[in-house]
Amino acid sequence: MANPTVSAPSVSRAGTGGRAPAGRLLGTVLTGQFMALLDVFIVNVAAPTIRTDLHASGAALQLVVAGYTISYAVLLITGARIGDLWGHRRTFVAGLGLFTAASLACGLAQSAGELTGFRLVQGAGSALMIPQVLSLIQRNFTGERRVRALGVYSAVLATGAAAGQSLGGLLVSADLFGTGWRPVFLVNVPIGIALLVLAPRVIPRDPDGAAERRRGLDLPGLVTLGAAVTLFTVPLVLGQEEGWPLWGWVCLGLGAVLLAVFAVLEARLTRRGGAPLVSARVLRAPGMPRSVVVIAVAMALNAGFLFSIALHLQSGLGLSALRTGLTFTAAAVAFGGVGLNWRRLPARTHGLLAPLGLLVAAVSFAAMGLLLRGGHQHELSFLVVQFGIGLGLGASFSPTLTLALGRVAPQDAADASGLLATVTQLGQLIGVATLGTLFLNRLASSGSSAHAIALTSWALALTAVLGALVGLLRGRAGRRG
Protein backbone atom coordinates (compact mmCIF):
# COMPACT_ATOMS: atom_id res chain seq x y z
CA MET A 1 0.00 0.00 0.00
CA ALA A 2 1.31 3.43 -0.85
CA ASN A 3 2.10 5.94 1.85
CA PRO A 4 -1.14 7.88 2.33
CA THR A 5 0.62 11.03 3.49
CA VAL A 6 2.36 11.69 0.17
CA SER A 7 1.25 15.05 -1.19
CA ALA A 8 2.75 18.19 -2.59
CA PRO A 9 6.29 18.60 -1.27
CA SER A 10 6.49 21.17 1.49
CA VAL A 11 8.26 22.09 4.68
CA SER A 12 6.62 23.89 7.57
CA ARG A 13 7.48 27.49 8.32
CA ALA A 14 9.66 28.46 11.21
CA GLY A 15 8.37 30.52 14.05
CA THR A 16 10.00 33.61 12.60
CA GLY A 17 7.66 33.46 9.65
CA GLY A 18 10.20 32.38 7.02
CA ARG A 19 10.43 29.01 5.35
CA ALA A 20 12.49 26.60 7.40
CA PRO A 21 15.72 25.63 5.59
CA ALA A 22 14.95 21.97 4.98
CA GLY A 23 18.53 20.82 4.40
CA ARG A 24 19.91 22.60 7.45
CA LEU A 25 17.06 21.41 9.65
CA LEU A 26 17.54 17.80 8.60
CA GLY A 27 21.33 18.04 8.80
CA THR A 28 21.19 19.47 12.32
CA VAL A 29 18.85 16.90 13.87
CA LEU A 30 20.45 13.95 12.09
CA THR A 31 23.94 15.02 13.17
CA GLY A 32 22.65 14.94 16.74
CA GLN A 33 21.15 11.51 16.05
CA PHE A 34 24.45 10.31 14.56
CA MET A 35 26.44 11.42 17.62
CA ALA A 36 24.05 9.59 19.94
CA LEU A 37 24.22 6.40 17.86
CA LEU A 38 27.99 6.66 17.65
CA ASP A 39 28.26 6.58 21.43
CA VAL A 40 26.47 3.24 21.65
CA PHE A 41 29.37 1.59 19.79
CA ILE A 42 32.40 3.87 19.98
CA VAL A 43 33.29 2.86 23.54
CA ASN A 44 33.50 -0.85 22.71
CA VAL A 45 36.92 -0.60 21.09
CA ALA A 46 38.17 1.79 23.78
CA ALA A 47 37.16 -0.52 26.66
CA PRO A 48 40.55 -2.27 27.12
CA THR A 49 42.38 1.07 27.29
CA ILE A 50 39.81 2.47 29.73
CA ARG A 51 40.21 -0.59 31.96
CA THR A 52 43.99 -0.19 32.11
CA ASP A 53 44.00 3.59 32.58
CA LEU A 54 41.29 3.77 35.26
CA HIS A 55 42.12 0.41 36.90
CA ALA A 56 38.49 -0.62 36.40
CA SER A 57 37.18 -4.00 37.47
CA GLY A 58 35.32 -6.17 34.99
CA ALA A 59 31.95 -5.21 36.50
CA ALA A 60 32.84 -1.50 36.46
CA LEU A 61 33.91 -1.73 32.82
CA GLN A 62 30.60 -3.40 31.94
CA LEU A 63 28.72 -0.48 33.48
CA VAL A 64 30.89 2.04 31.64
CA VAL A 65 29.99 0.38 28.34
CA ALA A 66 26.37 -0.45 29.20
CA GLY A 67 25.33 2.51 31.38
CA TYR A 68 24.65 4.69 28.37
CA THR A 69 22.50 2.03 26.70
CA ILE A 70 20.50 1.34 29.86
CA SER A 71 19.47 4.94 30.59
CA TYR A 72 18.95 5.62 26.88
CA ALA A 73 16.57 2.67 26.40
CA VAL A 74 14.67 3.23 29.65
CA LEU A 75 13.98 6.94 29.07
CA LEU A 76 13.18 7.04 25.33
CA ILE A 77 9.38 7.04 25.62
CA THR A 78 9.62 9.52 28.51
CA GLY A 79 11.70 11.76 26.24
CA ALA A 80 9.03 11.56 23.55
CA ARG A 81 6.28 12.69 25.93
CA ILE A 82 8.45 15.48 27.32
CA GLY A 83 8.87 16.68 23.74
CA ASP A 84 5.10 17.01 23.52
CA LEU A 85 4.96 18.96 26.76
CA TRP A 86 7.94 21.26 26.35
CA GLY A 87 8.07 21.46 22.58
CA HIS A 88 10.23 19.41 20.26
CA ARG A 89 12.77 22.15 19.53
CA ARG A 90 13.27 23.01 23.19
CA THR A 91 13.57 19.35 24.20
CA PHE A 92 15.99 18.55 21.38
CA VAL A 93 18.23 21.45 22.40
CA ALA A 94 18.02 20.50 26.10
CA GLY A 95 18.92 16.88 25.33
CA LEU A 96 21.75 17.98 23.05
CA GLY A 97 23.13 20.30 25.76
CA LEU A 98 22.97 17.54 28.38
CA PHE A 99 24.61 15.04 26.04
CA THR A 100 27.42 17.48 25.12
CA ALA A 101 28.13 18.42 28.75
CA ALA A 102 28.14 14.76 29.78
CA SER A 103 30.51 13.92 26.91
CA LEU A 104 32.95 16.54 28.21
CA ALA A 105 32.62 15.13 31.72
CA CYS A 106 33.23 11.59 30.43
CA GLY A 107 36.36 12.72 28.63
CA LEU A 108 37.70 14.30 31.83
CA ALA A 109 36.63 11.51 34.24
CA GLN A 110 39.29 10.37 36.70
CA SER A 111 37.73 7.11 37.89
CA ALA A 112 35.50 4.33 36.63
CA GLY A 113 32.75 5.46 39.02
CA GLU A 114 32.77 8.98 37.61
CA LEU A 115 32.79 7.66 34.05
CA THR A 116 29.84 5.35 34.74
CA GLY A 117 27.79 8.18 36.25
CA PHE A 118 28.50 10.51 33.34
CA ARG A 119 27.65 7.74 30.86
CA LEU A 120 24.23 7.43 32.49
CA VAL A 121 23.75 11.19 32.07
CA GLN A 122 24.85 10.90 28.44
CA GLY A 123 22.17 8.28 27.85
CA ALA A 124 19.54 10.51 29.46
CA GLY A 125 20.55 13.36 27.12
CA SER A 126 20.19 11.06 24.12
CA ALA A 127 16.78 9.89 25.35
CA LEU A 128 15.61 13.50 25.38
CA MET A 129 17.12 14.29 21.99
CA ILE A 130 16.48 11.21 19.81
CA PRO A 131 12.66 10.95 19.91
CA GLN A 132 12.44 14.56 18.75
CA VAL A 133 14.24 13.70 15.50
CA LEU A 134 11.42 11.57 14.11
CA SER A 135 8.82 13.97 15.52
CA LEU A 136 10.49 16.95 13.83
CA ILE A 137 10.72 15.09 10.52
CA GLN A 138 7.09 14.02 10.82
CA ARG A 139 5.86 17.54 11.62
CA ASN A 140 8.07 19.60 9.29
CA PHE A 141 8.21 17.50 6.12
CA THR A 142 5.42 16.19 3.93
CA GLY A 143 5.14 14.28 0.69
CA GLU A 144 8.28 13.10 -1.05
CA ARG A 145 10.45 15.32 1.16
CA ARG A 146 9.33 13.35 4.21
CA VAL A 147 10.07 10.07 2.43
CA ARG A 148 13.50 11.37 1.48
CA ALA A 149 14.17 12.62 5.01
CA LEU A 150 13.22 9.26 6.50
CA GLY A 151 15.50 7.57 3.98
CA VAL A 152 18.42 9.70 5.17
CA TYR A 153 17.41 8.91 8.76
CA SER A 154 17.66 5.20 7.96
CA ALA A 155 21.06 5.71 6.35
CA VAL A 156 22.29 7.45 9.52
CA LEU A 157 21.12 4.46 11.58
CA ALA A 158 23.00 2.13 9.27
CA THR A 159 26.27 4.01 9.38
CA GLY A 160 26.25 4.84 13.10
CA ALA A 161 27.28 1.38 14.26
CA ALA A 162 30.02 0.86 11.69
CA ALA A 163 31.30 4.42 12.07
CA GLY A 164 31.35 4.06 15.86
CA GLN A 165 33.66 1.07 15.76
CA SER A 166 35.85 2.56 13.00
CA LEU A 167 36.16 5.99 14.61
CA GLY A 168 36.73 4.48 18.04
CA GLY A 169 39.55 2.33 16.70
CA LEU A 170 41.07 5.31 14.88
CA LEU A 171 40.96 7.66 17.88
CA VAL A 172 42.33 5.12 20.35
CA SER A 173 45.09 4.06 17.96
CA ALA A 174 46.06 7.70 17.30
CA ASP A 175 46.47 8.38 21.06
CA LEU A 176 46.16 12.12 20.41
CA PHE A 177 48.51 14.11 22.69
CA GLY A 178 48.80 11.04 24.89
CA THR A 179 45.11 11.19 25.83
CA GLY A 180 44.42 7.51 25.05
CA TRP A 181 40.69 6.74 25.19
CA ARG A 182 39.45 10.23 26.11
CA PRO A 183 38.95 11.55 22.53
CA VAL A 184 36.16 8.99 21.95
CA PHE A 185 34.08 11.21 24.25
CA LEU A 186 35.67 14.60 23.66
CA VAL A 187 35.04 14.40 19.90
CA ASN A 188 31.37 15.08 20.67
CA VAL A 189 32.06 18.41 22.39
CA PRO A 190 32.91 20.74 19.47
CA ILE A 191 30.21 19.13 17.31
CA GLY A 192 27.66 19.47 20.10
CA ILE A 193 28.55 23.15 20.68
CA ALA A 194 28.19 23.88 16.97
CA LEU A 195 24.78 22.18 16.92
CA LEU A 196 23.67 24.11 20.02
CA VAL A 197 24.40 27.34 18.16
CA LEU A 198 22.72 26.15 14.96
CA ALA A 199 19.65 24.33 16.29
CA PRO A 200 17.65 27.34 17.56
CA ARG A 201 18.18 29.03 14.20
CA VAL A 202 16.99 26.21 11.94
CA ILE A 203 14.47 24.17 13.96
CA PRO A 204 10.99 25.72 13.73
CA ARG A 205 9.25 26.83 16.90
CA ASP A 206 6.47 24.62 18.18
CA PRO A 207 2.98 26.16 17.95
CA ASP A 208 2.03 27.89 21.20
CA GLY A 209 -0.82 26.29 23.08
CA ALA A 210 -0.65 23.04 21.14
CA ALA A 211 -3.39 20.66 22.29
CA GLU A 212 -1.02 17.81 22.91
CA ARG A 213 0.87 19.83 25.52
CA ARG A 214 -2.23 19.67 27.71
CA ARG A 215 -2.25 15.87 27.72
CA GLY A 216 -0.17 15.52 30.85
CA LEU A 217 2.81 13.31 31.62
CA ASP A 218 0.95 10.11 32.72
CA LEU A 219 3.29 9.55 35.67
CA PRO A 220 1.91 6.10 36.63
CA GLY A 221 2.46 4.93 33.05
CA LEU A 222 5.94 6.43 32.90
CA VAL A 223 7.03 4.86 36.18
CA THR A 224 5.58 1.45 35.33
CA LEU A 225 6.98 1.37 31.80
CA GLY A 226 10.34 2.71 32.95
CA ALA A 227 10.58 -0.01 35.57
CA ALA A 228 9.56 -2.70 33.05
CA VAL A 229 12.11 -1.56 30.46
CA THR A 230 14.80 -1.37 33.16
CA LEU A 231 14.05 -4.92 34.27
CA PHE A 232 14.34 -6.08 30.67
CA THR A 233 17.35 -3.98 29.71
CA VAL A 234 19.73 -4.62 32.60
CA PRO A 235 19.75 -8.45 32.22
CA LEU A 236 20.01 -8.18 28.44
CA VAL A 237 23.01 -5.88 28.73
CA LEU A 238 24.81 -7.56 31.65
CA GLY A 239 23.52 -11.14 31.53
CA GLN A 240 26.22 -12.62 29.28
CA GLU A 241 29.14 -11.20 31.23
CA GLU A 242 27.58 -12.34 34.52
CA GLY A 243 26.87 -15.86 33.24
CA TRP A 244 23.09 -15.38 33.15
CA PRO A 245 22.55 -15.55 36.93
CA LEU A 246 19.18 -16.20 38.59
CA TRP A 247 18.58 -12.51 39.25
CA GLY A 248 18.64 -11.86 35.50
CA TRP A 249 15.85 -14.34 34.83
CA VAL A 250 13.85 -12.96 37.78
CA CYS A 251 14.20 -9.45 36.36
CA LEU A 252 12.98 -10.58 32.94
CA GLY A 253 9.93 -12.25 34.52
CA LEU A 254 9.12 -9.18 36.61
CA GLY A 255 9.55 -7.02 33.51
CA ALA A 256 6.92 -9.08 31.71
CA VAL A 257 4.55 -8.69 34.67
CA LEU A 258 5.05 -4.93 34.73
CA LEU A 259 4.39 -4.70 31.00
CA ALA A 260 1.03 -6.38 31.61
CA VAL A 261 0.34 -3.93 34.46
CA PHE A 262 1.29 -1.07 32.15
CA ALA A 263 -1.19 -2.28 29.51
CA VAL A 264 -3.97 -2.42 32.14
CA LEU A 265 -3.16 1.07 33.43
CA GLU A 266 -3.11 2.55 29.93
CA ALA A 267 -6.40 0.88 28.98
CA ARG A 268 -8.04 2.20 32.15
CA LEU A 269 -6.70 5.71 31.50
CA THR A 270 -8.04 5.60 27.94
CA ARG A 271 -11.52 4.58 29.15
CA ARG A 272 -11.52 7.55 31.55
CA GLY A 273 -10.75 9.89 28.67
CA GLY A 274 -7.18 10.55 29.76
CA ALA A 275 -4.00 10.69 27.72
CA PRO A 276 -2.08 7.38 27.83
CA LEU A 277 1.67 7.33 27.35
CA VAL A 278 1.31 5.74 23.92
CA SER A 279 -1.90 6.74 22.16
CA ALA A 280 -4.24 3.88 21.27
CA ARG A 281 -4.51 5.49 17.84
CA VAL A 282 -0.82 4.71 17.30
CA LEU A 283 -1.21 1.07 18.30
CA ARG A 284 -4.32 0.73 16.09
CA ALA A 285 -2.72 2.41 13.07
CA PRO A 286 -2.81 0.10 10.02
CA GLY A 287 0.15 -2.24 10.04
CA MET A 288 1.67 -0.86 13.27
CA PRO A 289 1.91 -4.22 15.14
CA ARG A 290 3.55 -5.81 12.10
CA SER A 291 5.87 -2.82 11.74
CA VAL A 292 6.95 -3.13 15.37
CA VAL A 293 7.84 -6.81 14.86
CA VAL A 294 9.70 -6.22 11.59
CA ILE A 295 11.69 -3.28 12.99
CA ALA A 296 12.59 -5.25 16.11
CA VAL A 297 13.71 -8.25 14.02
CA ALA A 298 15.73 -6.11 11.60
CA MET A 299 17.51 -4.28 14.43
CA ALA A 300 18.13 -7.52 16.35
CA LEU A 301 19.69 -9.04 13.24
CA ASN A 302 21.79 -5.94 12.62
CA ALA A 303 23.10 -5.76 16.20
CA GLY A 304 23.66 -9.50 16.54
CA PHE A 305 25.52 -9.54 13.23
CA LEU A 306 27.73 -6.55 14.07
CA PHE A 307 28.56 -7.86 17.54
CA SER A 308 29.45 -11.42 16.54
CA ILE A 309 31.26 -10.66 13.29
CA ALA A 310 33.34 -7.91 14.97
CA LEU A 311 34.49 -10.39 17.61
CA HIS A 312 35.26 -13.01 14.96
CA LEU A 313 37.25 -10.64 12.76
CA GLN A 314 39.30 -9.29 15.69
CA SER A 315 39.70 -12.38 17.88
CA GLY A 316 39.42 -15.12 15.28
CA LEU A 317 41.15 -13.54 12.29
CA GLY A 318 43.35 -11.03 14.13
CA LEU A 319 42.18 -7.89 12.32
CA SER A 320 42.65 -4.49 13.98
CA ALA A 321 39.69 -2.56 15.39
CA LEU A 322 40.00 0.00 12.60
CA ARG A 323 40.11 -2.57 9.82
CA THR A 324 37.20 -4.43 11.40
CA GLY A 325 35.10 -1.26 11.44
CA LEU A 326 35.94 -0.51 7.81
CA THR A 327 34.86 -4.05 6.89
CA PHE A 328 31.25 -3.04 7.55
CA THR A 329 31.32 -0.28 4.93
CA ALA A 330 29.67 -2.38 2.21
CA ALA A 331 26.74 -3.29 4.47
CA ALA A 332 26.32 0.31 5.62
CA VAL A 333 26.40 1.67 2.06
CA ALA A 334 23.82 -0.88 0.90
CA PHE A 335 21.57 -0.20 3.90
CA GLY A 336 21.73 3.55 3.34
CA GLY A 337 21.30 3.24 -0.43
CA VAL A 338 18.06 1.30 -0.01
CA GLY A 339 16.82 3.87 2.49
CA LEU A 340 17.32 6.66 -0.02
CA ASN A 341 15.98 4.91 -3.12
CA TRP A 342 13.30 2.32 -2.27
CA ARG A 343 10.56 4.85 -3.05
CA ARG A 344 11.55 4.72 -6.73
CA LEU A 345 10.04 1.23 -6.97
CA PRO A 346 6.36 0.86 -7.98
CA ALA A 347 4.00 1.63 -5.09
CA ARG A 348 2.39 -1.82 -5.28
CA THR A 349 5.71 -3.42 -4.29
CA HIS A 350 6.30 -1.35 -1.15
CA GLY A 351 4.36 -3.65 1.16
CA LEU A 352 6.46 -6.63 0.03
CA LEU A 353 9.84 -5.01 0.55
CA ALA A 354 10.10 -5.99 4.23
CA PRO A 355 9.57 -9.75 3.80
CA LEU A 356 11.63 -9.84 0.60
CA GLY A 357 14.42 -7.88 2.29
CA LEU A 358 14.48 -10.27 5.22
CA LEU A 359 14.67 -13.22 2.82
CA VAL A 360 17.62 -11.58 1.05
CA ALA A 361 19.26 -11.07 4.45
CA ALA A 362 18.57 -14.73 5.33
CA VAL A 363 20.30 -15.97 2.19
CA SER A 364 23.23 -13.62 2.81
CA PHE A 365 23.61 -14.73 6.44
CA ALA A 366 23.55 -18.38 5.40
CA ALA A 367 26.19 -17.66 2.75
CA MET A 368 28.31 -15.88 5.37
CA GLY A 369 28.19 -18.99 7.55
CA LEU A 370 29.38 -21.19 4.69
CA LEU A 371 32.07 -18.68 3.76
CA LEU A 372 33.58 -18.23 7.23
CA ARG A 373 33.32 -21.73 8.65
CA GLY A 374 36.78 -22.62 7.33
CA GLY A 375 38.48 -19.84 9.31
CA HIS A 376 39.23 -17.55 6.33
CA GLN A 377 37.72 -14.22 5.28
CA HIS A 378 37.70 -14.56 1.44
CA GLU A 379 37.65 -10.79 1.10
CA LEU A 380 35.81 -10.35 -2.24
CA SER A 381 33.14 -12.93 -1.46
CA PHE A 382 32.78 -11.54 2.03
CA LEU A 383 32.27 -8.06 0.55
CA VAL A 384 29.43 -9.37 -1.63
CA VAL A 385 27.81 -11.08 1.36
CA GLN A 386 28.10 -7.89 3.41
CA PHE A 387 26.42 -5.95 0.63
CA GLY A 388 23.58 -8.50 0.54
CA ILE A 389 23.09 -8.22 4.31
CA GLY A 390 22.91 -4.42 4.14
CA LEU A 391 20.57 -4.57 1.15
CA GLY A 392 18.20 -6.99 2.88
CA LEU A 393 18.13 -5.24 6.24
CA GLY A 394 17.73 -1.85 4.56
CA ALA A 395 14.77 -3.10 2.52
CA SER A 396 13.11 -4.46 5.65
CA PHE A 397 13.76 -1.47 7.92
CA SER A 398 13.50 1.73 5.87
CA PRO A 399 10.16 1.13 4.08
CA THR A 400 8.62 -0.31 7.25
CA LEU A 401 9.56 2.75 9.30
CA THR A 402 8.40 5.20 6.63
CA LEU A 403 5.08 3.49 5.96
CA ALA A 404 4.36 3.07 9.68
CA LEU A 405 4.93 6.77 10.39
CA GLY A 406 2.97 7.70 7.27
CA ARG A 407 -0.14 6.11 8.73
CA VAL A 408 0.10 8.02 12.03
CA ALA A 409 -1.59 11.40 12.46
CA PRO A 410 0.81 14.34 12.99
CA GLN A 411 -0.54 14.91 16.51
CA ASP A 412 0.56 11.36 17.38
CA ALA A 413 4.06 11.81 15.96
CA ALA A 414 5.73 11.99 19.39
CA ASP A 415 4.03 8.83 20.63
CA ALA A 416 4.95 6.94 17.45
CA SER A 417 8.51 8.26 17.57
CA GLY A 418 9.00 7.17 21.17
CA LEU A 419 7.49 3.74 20.50
CA LEU A 420 9.53 3.01 17.37
CA ALA A 421 12.76 4.42 18.85
CA THR A 422 12.30 2.20 21.90
CA VAL A 423 11.56 -0.84 19.73
CA THR A 424 14.68 -0.08 17.70
CA GLN A 425 16.85 0.07 20.81
CA LEU A 426 15.33 -2.98 22.48
CA GLY A 427 15.67 -4.92 19.22
CA GLN A 428 19.39 -4.17 19.24
CA LEU A 429 19.73 -5.26 22.86
CA ILE A 430 17.83 -8.49 22.21
CA GLY A 431 20.02 -9.19 19.18
CA VAL A 432 23.23 -8.88 21.17
CA ALA A 433 21.80 -10.75 24.17
CA THR A 434 20.60 -13.74 22.12
CA LEU A 435 22.64 -14.00 18.93
CA GLY A 436 25.74 -12.49 20.51
CA THR A 437 25.44 -14.87 23.44
CA LEU A 438 25.11 -17.78 21.03
CA PHE A 439 28.41 -16.81 19.40
CA LEU A 440 30.21 -16.46 22.74
CA ASN A 441 28.84 -19.72 24.09
CA ARG A 442 29.84 -21.68 20.98
CA LEU A 443 33.25 -20.03 21.05
CA ALA A 444 33.75 -21.04 24.68
CA SER A 445 32.58 -24.63 24.14
CA SER A 446 34.35 -25.34 20.83
CA GLY A 447 37.34 -23.02 21.06
CA SER A 448 36.82 -22.23 17.36
CA SER A 449 35.77 -18.75 16.31
CA ALA A 450 35.07 -20.06 12.78
CA HIS A 451 32.68 -22.70 14.13
CA ALA A 452 30.97 -20.13 16.38
CA ILE A 453 30.45 -17.56 13.61
CA ALA A 454 29.14 -20.21 11.21
CA LEU A 455 26.52 -21.40 13.68
CA THR A 456 25.60 -17.82 14.59
CA SER A 457 25.23 -16.93 10.91
CA TRP A 458 22.77 -19.76 10.39
CA ALA A 459 20.83 -18.65 13.47
CA LEU A 460 20.72 -15.15 11.97
CA ALA A 461 19.39 -16.64 8.74
CA LEU A 462 16.66 -18.58 10.55
CA THR A 463 15.61 -15.48 12.50
CA ALA A 464 15.40 -13.49 9.27
CA VAL A 465 13.17 -16.18 7.71
CA LEU A 466 10.83 -16.06 10.70
CA GLY A 467 10.66 -12.27 10.42
CA ALA A 468 9.86 -12.58 6.71
CA LEU A 469 6.97 -14.91 7.52
CA VAL A 470 5.44 -12.22 9.74
CA GLY A 471 5.50 -9.81 6.81
CA LEU A 472 4.10 -12.36 4.36
CA LEU A 473 1.25 -13.39 6.68
CA ARG A 474 0.28 -9.77 7.15
CA GLY A 475 0.40 -9.23 3.38
CA ARG A 476 -1.99 -12.12 2.81
CA ALA A 477 -4.34 -10.81 5.46
CA GLY A 478 -4.27 -7.41 3.82
CA ARG A 479 -5.13 -8.87 0.41
CA ARG A 480 -8.06 -10.81 1.89
CA GLY A 481 -9.35 -7.59 3.42
Buried (B, 14 or more C-beta within 10 A) or exposed (E): BEBEBBEEBBBBEBBEEEEBBBEBBBBBBBBBBBBBBBBBBBBBBBBEBBBEBBEBEEEBBBBBBBBBBBBBBBBBBBBBBBBBBBBBBBBBBBBBBBBBBBBBBBBEBEEBBBBBBBBBBBBBBBBBBBBBBBBBBBBBBBBBBBBBBBBBBBBBBBBBBBBBBBBBBBBBEEEEEEBBBBBBBBBBBEBBBEBBEBBEEBBBBBEEEBEBBEBBBBEBBBBBBBBBBBBBBBBBBBBBBEEBEEEBEEBBEBBEEBBEBBEEBBEEBEEEEEBBBBBBBBBEBBBBBBBBBBBBBBBBBBBBBBBBBBBBBBEBBEBEBBBBBBBBBBBBBBBBBBBBEBBEEEEEEBBBBBBBBBBBBBBBBBBBBEBBBEBEBEEEBBBBBBBBBBBBBBBBBBBBBBBBBBBBBBBBBBBBBBBBBBBBBBBBBBBBBBBBBBBBBBBEEEEBBBBBBBBBBBBBBEBBBEBBEBBBEBBEEEEEE
